[in-house]
Amino acid sequence: MKSILFVCLGNICQSPLTEGIANKYTRELGLDIYIDSAVSGFEKVDEMIERSMRDILRR
């Protein structure tokens, strides 16, 4: 299985949003790819994804 990791400084907005979009399209296309996101800094560790990003991902 192939994998893709999206990384940003806080992992509370851009990388989780990109992970969600990539998951949507890989499912639609029937691709067997593991997708995840991660934090590269320490300031935002253990914080939730920003509310605006969660709302977008739900839609």
C-alpha positions as CSV (number, residue, x, y, z in Angstrom):
1,M,0.0,0.0,0.0
2,K,1.2,3.5,-0.8
3,S,0.9,6.3,1.7
4,I,0.9,10.1,1.7
5,L,1.6,12.3,4.7
6,F,0.7,16.0,4.8
7,V,2.7,18.0,7.3
8,C,2.3,21.5,8.5
9,L,3.5,23.5,11.5
10,G,0.4,23.1,13.7
11,N,-1.7,20.3,12.1
12,I,-4.9,22.2,13.1
13,C,-5.9,23.6,9.7
14,Q,-4.2,23.1,6.4
15,S,-2.8,19.6,6.6
16,P,-6.0,18.0,8.1
17,L,-8.1,19.8,5.5
18,T,-5.8,18.5,2.7
19,E,-5.9,15.0,4.3
20,G,-9.7,15.1,4.2
21,I,-9.8,16.2,0.6
22,A,-7.2,13.6,-0.4
23,N,-9.2,10.8,1.4
24,K,-12.4,11.8,-0.4
25,Y,-10.8,11.6,-3.8
26,T,-8.9,8.4,-3.2
27,R,-12.1,6.7,-2.0
28,E,-14.0,8.0,-5.0
29,L,-11.3,6.7,-7.4
30,G,-11.0,3.4,-5.5
31,L,-7.3,3.9,-4.8
32,D,-5.6,1.9,-2.0
33,I,-3.6,4.8,-0.4
34,Y,-3.1,5.5,3.3
35,I,-3.4,9.2,4.0
36,D,-2.5,11.0,7.2
37,S,-1.5,14.4,8.5
38,A,1.1,15.4,11.1
39,V,2.6,18.3,13.0
40,S,6.2,19.6,12.5
41,G,6.3,22.0,15.4
42,F,5.5,21.7,19.1
43,E,3.3,24.8,19.8
44,K,0.0,23.1,18.7
45,V,0.6,19.5,19.9
46,D,-2.7,17.9,21.2
47,E,-4.8,20.8,19.9
48,M,-8.0,20.1,18.0
49,I,-8.5,20.9,14.3
50,E,-9.8,24.5,14.0
51,R,-13.6,24.7,14.1
52,S,-13.8,26.3,10.6
53,M,-11.8,23.4,9.1
54,R,-14.0,20.8,10.9
55,D,-17.1,22.5,9.5
56,I,-15.6,22.4,6.0
57,L,-14.6,18.7,6.3
58,R,-18.1,17.8,7.5
59,R,-19.6,19.3,4.3
